[in-house]
Amino acid sequence: MRRSIVHCGFGLAALLCGSLVAYHAVRLNDIERTNAAIASARVSNVDATVPEARFARAVALARAGESDEAVKAYKGLIEGDRRDLRQAALYNLGNLYMRDALENGASEAFRSLPLIELAKQRYRDVLRDRPLDWDARYNLSRALQLAPEIEQEIEEKEEPPEREQSVSTLQGVRIDLP
């Protein structure tokens, strides 16, 4: 009796270990497929079923200077289901807009200002979901330095209204400072 219980326990432990090995083998296969898709994203064809490959392709396009194609790829990721890739795509898209705006410089101010505004919006989208993202905060502050908000300028120029001083009608209240 005791011997059969020990054998059953050993059999259950072996079955559990075998199932863990099978699970990790399937995960390893998925990871290898994802890595192969990311590697192929740097070439020409992309495995569109793997979101990481589409993200790697967008990064490669942005680094190659093909901004229009990179914007399309990032927008496709933003509309996707994966929240982590959505956040990274929003942040990278903001960086792409800022990089393009800074490359245009003062010579094409009419083109760089809308790009800075788009970058600010993307950084705000990132901060809306992750308020503690310091990289997005820093980049948003840099974008605000380059193109301050119109409302901020109006508030800075306006003088605060003069406060009216009225005499209190309460008894025993001092009006002057101590």
Residue frames relative to the residue before (quaternion, step in Angstrom):
aa qw qx qy qz dx dy dz
M 1.0000 0.0000 0.0000 0.0000 0.00 0.00 0.00
R 0.6964 0.4729 -0.2684 0.4683 3.53 0.80 -1.04
R 0.6358 0.5389 -0.3130 0.4554 3.54 1.04 -0.80
S 0.6640 0.4943 -0.3107 0.4671 3.62 0.94 -0.77
I 0.6155 0.5295 -0.3467 0.4697 3.62 1.07 -0.63
V 0.6469 0.5043 -0.3132 0.4786 3.59 0.97 -0.83
H 0.6583 0.5003 -0.3090 0.4699 3.61 0.96 -0.82
C 0.6484 0.5022 -0.3196 0.4746 3.62 0.99 -0.77
G 0.6401 0.5201 -0.3176 0.4679 3.58 1.01 -0.80
F 0.6528 0.4964 -0.3073 0.4827 3.55 1.00 -0.85
G 0.6416 0.5249 -0.3192 0.4594 3.59 0.97 -0.80
L 0.6527 0.5025 -0.3081 0.4759 3.60 0.98 -0.81
A 0.6492 0.5051 -0.3158 0.4730 3.59 0.99 -0.82
A 0.6540 0.4986 -0.3144 0.4742 3.61 0.99 -0.81
L 0.6393 0.5181 -0.3188 0.4704 3.58 1.04 -0.79
L 0.6416 0.5166 -0.3129 0.4728 3.60 1.01 -0.80
C 0.6700 0.4839 -0.2992 0.4768 3.58 0.92 -0.88
G 0.6436 0.5194 -0.3236 0.4597 3.59 0.99 -0.77
S 0.6605 0.4909 -0.3166 0.4717 3.59 0.98 -0.78
L 0.6244 0.5209 -0.3412 0.4716 3.61 1.05 -0.66
V 0.6362 0.5151 -0.3267 0.4725 3.59 1.00 -0.77
A 0.6569 0.5031 -0.3139 0.4658 3.59 0.94 -0.85
Y 0.6388 0.5280 -0.3232 0.4568 3.59 0.97 -0.85
H 0.7028 0.4567 -0.2696 0.4741 3.58 0.84 -0.93
A 0.5998 0.5411 -0.3652 0.4626 3.60 1.12 -0.53
V 0.6434 0.4978 -0.3209 0.4850 3.59 1.01 -0.76
R 0.6469 0.5111 -0.3154 0.4699 3.60 0.96 -0.83
L 0.6433 0.5176 -0.3183 0.4658 3.58 0.97 -0.83
N 0.6312 0.5240 -0.3261 0.4697 3.57 1.02 -0.76
D 0.6511 0.5033 -0.3119 0.4747 3.60 0.97 -0.81
I 0.6564 0.5069 -0.3084 0.4659 3.58 0.96 -0.84
E 0.6501 0.5004 -0.3199 0.4740 3.59 0.96 -0.80
R 0.6371 0.5163 -0.3247 0.4713 3.59 1.04 -0.75
T 0.6454 0.5113 -0.3117 0.4742 3.58 1.04 -0.81
N 0.6613 0.4999 -0.3084 0.4666 3.58 0.93 -0.86
A 0.6398 0.5079 -0.3273 0.4750 3.59 1.02 -0.74
A 0.6494 0.5062 -0.3212 0.4678 3.59 1.02 -0.76
I 0.6381 0.5082 -0.3290 0.4757 3.59 1.03 -0.73
A 0.6464 0.5064 -0.3246 0.4694 3.58 0.97 -0.80
S 0.6767 0.4725 -0.3065 0.4742 3.58 0.99 -0.74
A 0.5595 0.6036 -0.3931 0.4100 3.60 1.18 -0.41
R 0.6405 0.5178 -0.3340 0.4583 3.56 1.11 -0.51
V 0.6295 0.4657 -0.3327 0.5255 3.54 1.26 -0.29
S 0.7505 -0.4101 0.2615 0.4474 3.63 -0.85 -0.74
N 0.7641 0.3403 -0.2157 0.5038 3.61 0.86 -0.82
V 0.1930 -0.7831 0.5868 0.0720 3.54 -1.05 0.84
D 0.3724 -0.6718 0.5867 0.2564 3.54 -1.09 0.74
A 0.2783 -0.8206 0.4809 0.1335 3.57 -0.13 1.32
T 0.5947 0.5785 -0.3772 0.4116 3.59 1.17 -0.25
V 0.6910 0.4283 -0.2676 0.5172 3.60 1.21 -0.37
P 0.3685 -0.7648 0.4806 0.2196 3.60 -0.42 1.18
E 0.6097 0.5592 -0.3595 0.4317 3.59 1.05 -0.66
A 0.6350 0.5229 -0.3267 0.4655 3.57 1.09 -0.71
R 0.6389 0.5061 -0.3303 0.4759 3.58 1.02 -0.75
F 0.6360 0.5179 -0.3267 0.4696 3.59 1.04 -0.73
A 0.6543 0.5005 -0.3103 0.4745 3.58 0.95 -0.88
R 0.6287 0.5285 -0.3328 0.4634 3.58 1.05 -0.71
A 0.6464 0.5139 -0.3170 0.4664 3.59 1.00 -0.83
V 0.6430 0.5080 -0.3185 0.4765 3.59 1.00 -0.81
A 0.6590 0.5041 -0.3131 0.4621 3.59 0.94 -0.86
L 0.6430 0.5112 -0.3231 0.4700 3.59 1.01 -0.75
A 0.6504 0.5135 -0.3183 0.4604 3.58 0.97 -0.83
R 0.6717 0.4900 -0.2994 0.4680 3.59 0.97 -0.82
A 0.6680 0.4981 -0.2952 0.4675 3.57 1.13 -0.65
G 0.5416 -0.6503 0.3853 0.3678 3.58 1.27 -0.12
E 0.5269 0.6073 -0.4229 0.4181 3.58 1.23 0.24
S 0.1365 -0.8658 0.4784 0.0529 3.52 0.48 1.29
D 0.6602 0.5261 -0.3300 0.4224 3.60 0.87 -0.86
E 0.6732 0.4739 -0.2933 0.4861 3.58 0.94 -0.84
A 0.6377 0.5221 -0.3293 0.4608 3.59 1.02 -0.76
V 0.6255 0.5304 -0.3391 0.4609 3.60 1.00 -0.79
K 0.6488 0.5109 -0.3202 0.4642 3.59 0.93 -0.84
A 0.6664 0.5003 -0.3055 0.4607 3.58 0.95 -0.87
Y 0.6598 0.4974 -0.3121 0.4690 3.59 0.95 -0.84
K 0.6501 0.5126 -0.3274 0.4554 3.60 0.95 -0.78
G 0.6127 0.5364 -0.3433 0.4680 3.58 1.09 -0.63
L 0.6650 0.4867 -0.2974 0.4822 3.58 1.05 -0.75
I 0.6189 0.5507 -0.3465 0.4401 3.58 1.04 -0.72
E 0.6994 0.4529 -0.2624 0.4867 3.56 1.05 -0.74
G 0.5268 0.6650 -0.3922 0.3557 3.59 1.26 -0.14
D 0.6599 -0.5416 0.3828 0.3530 3.52 -1.40 -0.01
R 0.6538 0.5463 -0.3172 0.4165 3.59 1.08 -0.64
R 0.3697 -0.7646 0.4900 0.1964 3.56 -0.51 1.22
D 0.6498 0.5235 -0.3319 0.4400 3.61 0.94 -0.80
L 0.6813 0.4557 -0.2923 0.4927 3.58 0.96 -0.79
R 0.5879 0.5652 -0.3663 0.4480 3.59 1.13 -0.59
Q 0.6669 0.4977 -0.2980 0.4677 3.57 0.92 -0.91
A 0.6705 0.4907 -0.2973 0.4703 3.57 0.91 -0.89
A 0.6522 0.5061 -0.3189 0.4657 3.59 1.01 -0.77
L 0.6258 0.5266 -0.3402 0.4640 3.62 1.01 -0.74
Y 0.6690 0.5008 -0.2932 0.4645 3.56 0.90 -0.96
N 0.6904 0.4723 -0.2847 0.4683 3.59 0.86 -0.95
L 0.6243 0.5271 -0.3429 0.4635 3.59 1.07 -0.66
G 0.6225 0.5201 -0.3321 0.4814 3.59 1.05 -0.73
N 0.6540 0.5037 -0.3062 0.4740 3.57 0.99 -0.83
L 0.6330 0.5298 -0.3287 0.4590 3.57 1.02 -0.76
Y 0.6507 0.5019 -0.3121 0.4768 3.57 0.96 -0.84
M 0.6606 0.4983 -0.3127 0.4664 3.61 0.93 -0.86
R 0.6470 0.5188 -0.3238 0.4554 3.59 0.93 -0.84
D 0.6582 0.4939 -0.3084 0.4772 3.58 0.96 -0.84
A 0.6523 0.5121 -0.3199 0.4582 3.59 0.98 -0.80
L 0.6813 0.4770 -0.2957 0.4699 3.59 0.94 -0.81
E 0.6191 0.5279 -0.3513 0.4633 3.59 1.09 -0.56
N 0.6277 0.5256 -0.3334 0.4675 3.60 1.08 -0.69
G 0.1612 -0.8414 0.4991 0.1298 3.56 1.06 -0.77
A 0.7735 -0.3554 0.2645 0.4532 3.51 -1.27 -0.43
S 0.5520 0.6326 -0.4046 0.3625 3.59 1.15 -0.41
E 0.7824 0.1729 -0.1027 0.5894 3.56 1.10 -0.65
A 0.0189 -0.8482 0.5291 -0.0144 3.57 0.65 1.10
F 0.6164 0.5574 -0.3548 0.4284 3.59 1.06 -0.63
R 0.7043 0.4257 -0.2704 0.4996 3.59 1.18 -0.46
S 0.6718 0.5197 -0.3144 0.4240 3.59 1.00 -0.69
L 0.6121 0.5709 -0.3661 0.4066 3.63 1.01 -0.64
P 0.6725 0.4636 -0.3328 0.4712 3.67 0.82 -0.72
L 0.6263 0.5312 -0.3463 0.4535 3.60 1.06 -0.64
I 0.6355 0.5093 -0.3280 0.4787 3.57 1.04 -0.74
E 0.6354 0.5196 -0.3315 0.4652 3.59 1.00 -0.76
L 0.6437 0.5048 -0.3216 0.4768 3.60 1.00 -0.77
A 0.6373 0.5215 -0.3243 0.4656 3.57 1.01 -0.78
K 0.6394 0.5192 -0.3295 0.4616 3.59 0.96 -0.83
Q 0.6519 0.5152 -0.3191 0.4559 3.57 0.96 -0.81
R 0.6561 0.5002 -0.3186 0.4667 3.59 0.96 -0.79
Y 0.6475 0.5009 -0.3280 0.4714 3.60 0.96 -0.77
R 0.6373 0.5130 -0.3310 0.4703 3.59 1.03 -0.71
D 0.6199 0.5342 -0.3426 0.4614 3.59 1.05 -0.70
V 0.6361 0.5086 -0.3249 0.4808 3.58 1.01 -0.79
L 0.7025 0.4712 -0.2750 0.4570 3.58 0.86 -0.95
R 0.5683 0.5833 -0.3905 0.4293 3.58 1.13 -0.45
D 0.7298 0.3959 -0.2318 0.5069 3.59 1.01 -0.77
R 0.7894 0.1172 -0.0497 0.6005 3.59 1.06 -0.76
P 0.1939 -0.8394 0.4961 0.1086 3.59 0.15 1.23
L 0.7083 0.4604 -0.2682 0.4631 3.60 1.12 -0.46
D 0.3991 0.6975 -0.4935 0.3327 3.59 1.19 0.40
W 0.2454 -0.8292 0.4881 0.1184 3.57 -0.09 1.32
D 0.5927 0.5596 -0.3761 0.4407 3.58 1.10 -0.53
A 0.6712 0.4752 -0.2951 0.4865 3.57 0.94 -0.88
R 0.6172 0.5412 -0.3463 0.4541 3.61 1.04 -0.71
Y 0.6679 0.5020 -0.3000 0.4603 3.55 0.89 -0.95
N 0.6825 0.4817 -0.2954 0.4636 3.57 0.86 -0.93
L 0.6221 0.5218 -0.3448 0.4710 3.60 1.07 -0.66
S 0.6546 0.4958 -0.3290 0.4662 3.60 0.95 -0.77
R 0.6288 0.5160 -0.3384 0.4731 3.61 1.05 -0.67
A 0.6485 0.5039 -0.3143 0.4762 3.58 0.99 -0.81
L 0.6517 0.5029 -0.3166 0.4714 3.59 1.03 -0.74
Q 0.6112 0.5260 -0.3555 0.4727 3.60 1.12 -0.51
L 0.6789 0.4868 -0.2929 0.4651 3.56 1.00 -0.79
A 0.7960 0.0444 0.0067 0.6036 3.58 1.02 -0.82
P 0.1786 -0.8164 0.5396 0.1024 3.59 0.12 1.24
E 0.5696 -0.5894 0.4541 0.3493 3.51 -1.22 0.56
I 0.5529 -0.6239 0.4419 0.3312 3.58 -1.04 0.74
E 0.6393 0.5338 -0.3304 0.4440 3.58 0.96 -0.82
Q 0.6240 0.5350 -0.3442 0.4538 3.59 1.03 -0.72
E 0.6560 0.5090 -0.3176 0.4580 3.60 0.94 -0.83
I 0.6486 0.5093 -0.3233 0.4641 3.58 0.97 -0.80
E 0.6603 0.5038 -0.3122 0.4612 3.59 0.93 -0.86
E 0.6621 0.5059 -0.3162 0.4535 3.60 0.98 -0.75
K 0.6862 0.4939 -0.2895 0.4487 3.59 1.02 -0.75
E 0.6471 0.5240 -0.3319 0.4434 3.58 1.05 -0.69
E 0.3874 -0.6909 0.5631 0.2355 3.51 -1.07 0.80
P 0.4865 -0.6360 0.4856 0.3508 3.59 -0.99 0.63
P 0.5407 -0.6347 0.4305 0.3455 3.60 -0.98 0.74
E 0.5375 -0.6152 0.4708 0.3331 3.54 -1.12 0.69
R 0.3744 -0.7226 0.5338 0.2297 3.54 -0.94 0.84
E 0.3617 -0.7154 0.5550 0.2224 3.51 -0.93 0.87
Q 0.2488 -0.7463 0.5973 0.1560 3.50 -1.03 0.81
S 0.0508 -0.7957 0.6034 0.0115 3.50 -0.78 1.00
V 0.4627 -0.6646 0.5163 0.2786 3.50 -1.14 0.62
S 0.4015 -0.7221 0.5128 0.2333 3.49 -0.85 0.98
T 0.3356 -0.7444 0.5435 0.1945 3.56 -1.06 0.71
L 0.4736 0.6605 -0.4528 0.3667 3.56 1.24 0.10
Q 0.4330 -0.6982 0.5060 0.2627 3.54 -1.04 0.77
G 0.8155 0.2589 -0.2081 0.4739 3.51 -1.06 0.77
V 0.5554 0.5872 -0.4122 0.4205 3.61 1.16 0.28
R 0.3136 -0.7479 0.5545 0.1866 3.53 -0.84 0.97
I 0.3531 -0.7466 0.5277 0.1984 3.56 -0.95 0.88
D 0.7079 0.4438 -0.2724 0.4772 3.58 0.97 -0.76
L 0.5956 -0.5613 0.4348 0.3757 3.54 -1.31 0.27
P 0.5695 -0.6068 0.4209 0.3610 3.60 -1.12 0.53
